[in-house]
Amino acid sequence: MITRRSCLALLVLPFAAAAQTEEALSAAIRDAVGDKLATDGGITLRVPTLAENGGQVPLGIVVESPMTAQDHITAIHVFASRNPTPGVATFRLTPLLARAEVQTRIRLAEDQRLIVLAETSTGRVMRASAEMRVGAGGCLT
């Protein structure tokens, strides 16, 4: 029998889960870059708009940087907003690299937003994001 209380619980559960997911995402970002303010731009993401298999989603990241000893990308962080663990990967870079570019494959649980942050040696943090659609999830909860 469906009561008002059970209907209310069904309405509140998705919002509570979304709040927990956003809280976990914020905590993962804070762990990676602290309280630094991220600015949009400077990052090109190469991802498919629809990933048929969430277990192997191709991801290409290119960050605009001179890659000199004085000004280079030190880290690239990848986050998935609805994965069980939002922190997907961190790549450490040095000025010995000619370009700040990473190519890999990641797992995505479901349709979600992919967020990439790039830290520079000068203390700046750049940000890019992309909405992803996933045909079949690639993560176990």
Secondary structure as GFF3:
##gff-version 3
##sequence-region A 1 141
A	DSSP	alpha_helix	4	33	.	.	.	ID=ss1
A	DSSP	beta_strand	38	40	.	.	.	ID=ss2
A	DSSP	beta_strand	43	46	.	.	.	ID=ss3
A	DSSP	beta_strand	50	53	.	.	.	ID=ss4
A	DSSP	beta_strand	57	63	.	.	.	ID=ss5
A	DSSP	beta_strand	73	80	.	.	.	ID=ss6
A	DSSP	beta_strand	87	92	.	.	.	ID=ss7
A	DSSP	beta_strand	100	106	.	.	.	ID=ss8
A	DSSP	beta_strand	112	120	.	.	.	ID=ss9
A	DSSP	beta_strand	125	136	.	.	.	ID=ss10
###
